[in-house]
Structure formats: structure tokens, C-alpha cells
Amino acid sequence: MRTNRKAAGRTAAALLTACALALVAGCSGSGGKDSEDKADDGGGGTAAKTPRMKIAMVTHSGEGDTFWDIVQSGAKVAAAKDNVQFLYAANKEGKEQAQLIQSYIDQDVDGLVVSLAKPEAVKAVLAKATAAGIPVVTINSGAEFSEPFGALSHIGQDEAIAGEAVGEELNKRGKKKALCVIHEQGNVSLEGRCAGVKKTFEGTVENLNVEGTNMPATTSSIEAKLQSGKDIDAVVTLGAPFAAASVKAKESAGSGAEINTFDLNEDVVKQLKAKEIGFAVDQQPYLQGYLAVDELWLNKNNGNVIGGGKPVLTGPALVTEKDVPALEKFTARGTR
């Protein structure tokens, strides 16, 4: 697994900070074999003795997007450790996200975790949250908007850096024309990924917008593009579920294009093992959920801000079939 150095450094610093302070606060009272067994489930331990908190997460997840299941897995483990009641809601439309955030403000939550895929739609309501004294951590999307919107910090990957890493990998593989599949129009992070690919890829990149919540339609759109564009030798999808759709579209179109994807899940690991996918970009969604909840707990109970207010990078790391043996058990339990 090849990890961007800047991303690895910032992630390591964040993890060390979180783990060290968690130990100081006494949030995990077990060790030895029992502790190892709990760790095999993705984390855990004895709940913190700090006052009960209520933390809500609102994301732009569309129906069936397994990425956000992994984010929630991390958040729930941190919540159990930190004596936190964790609430979750999602909607792919910015207006509805804003309404969900407002509903949690009305419930007087102790902290908010928000993705900024469509930042302008939630700007006003986040201002209400900070004005009400509710701390906000942003994750996954819209890192450049996090600080201006008053968030403590942003946890995720730099989408431009991730896209650039993909472009460089495509160059190494000798690709000449890539199709970048955007499954949600208007999502600033997805657009940033494709822009990053274009920046470093020495070939040509064509963007294809698809209806991500309609997988049959998505598959048909990719198939049609591969049939009409026989010179396309690489497909880059921006989410794990769309890799499978592209594999199916490739077969139907009789295309020789290599399928590559952002994000990781159990199916992608199986596809890497079967060599149906060339590589995947892992931004470690488990960490995004875990660290976001942990940061709000640390801020409440120890005045900490992970990363000093700067973005905390959880990726990118490029994963190939060589990494499958080390990843299979983690993806099978839903933590990678």
C-alpha cells in the first residue's frame, strides 16, 4: 500500500494525539489479551467516565453507498468508548442536509459532524450551530470550506492530491485516455478528484456524469460511453459501488479498459483479488468517523483540537492486489 507522505504524517500525528490523550483520560481500562480481542472488532474498551454527550453526524450519502457504513462504524466505536450518544442522518441534497442539521441544533446536541459536498447549502445553518455554541467538525468533503464555516477542523483526504496520485498511477500503467465517472453532480469533492486526475495525467480525461442513486442507469451510461469510445483504456470511478457497475459495463461493451476506483470495501477487495480492478484509492473512512467523534469528545473534555485546526489527512493510499491479504479481514468486518 502506497501512502502519500503528507497524508501519512498528518494522520499519524492525529492518531498519536487521540490515543495518547485517550489513555491519559482513562477512557480504556482494559489491556492484555482482553484488549487485543476488543481491538480485533475495530476498537472499543471501557466507556469514558466523562459526562454523557450527544453527537450528531449529517452527510451527503446517497442510498446504498457503503462508504458511509464504514464511516459510521468508526464513529460508533469512538462513541461507545467516549460515552457518547451517536445520531446519524443523511441526504444527498444540500437543502435537506441543512434541514437535518437544523433539527439536531434544535435537539441541543453537544457536537456536529458534517460533510460539505454542497457547502453553500449548509453554510447558513452551520453559522447557527457555531453561534449556539455547538462545535462542528467537517469530514470527507469540502476541506477548503471547513475553517471559513467555523469548524474546529476537517478530517479526510485532500481530493486534489488524491486525484493527482491517480493521474500519476495511470501514467505508470501506460494509459492514454481515462473516463472519470462522477456519480453526484455538484459535489465539490468529486469534481476535485477528476480535476486532480487531469492535472497529472499525461493522457486525456473525459468526465461522465451519472445518476449515482440509480445503479442500472449508471451501468448503462458507462457501457454506452465505452462502446462509443473504444480508445478509452482506463475508467476511474469515485466510489466503491460504481466500480462494480463499471466492471459489468466493461464486459457488456467488450471494452479492454482497466477499471480503477476511489474508496475501498469488501467487494472492491474481491475485485482486486480477481484482477477485475487495477487499483483503489483508500481514504480510510473508518478514521474519518472515529476521529471526528473523538475530536469533539477531546475538545469538550480536554480543550483539544486535532491537527491544530488544520486539515487532518486520512489518505490517499493506493491499494492493489498485493495488499489484498492484509486487508481482507478488515473489509469483511466493515472497518476498511
Order of alpha helices (4+ residues) and beta strands (2+ residues): beta-alpha-alpha-beta-alpha-beta-alpha-beta-alpha-beta-alpha-beta-alpha-beta-alpha-beta-alpha-beta-alpha-beta-alpha-beta-alpha-beta-beta-alpha
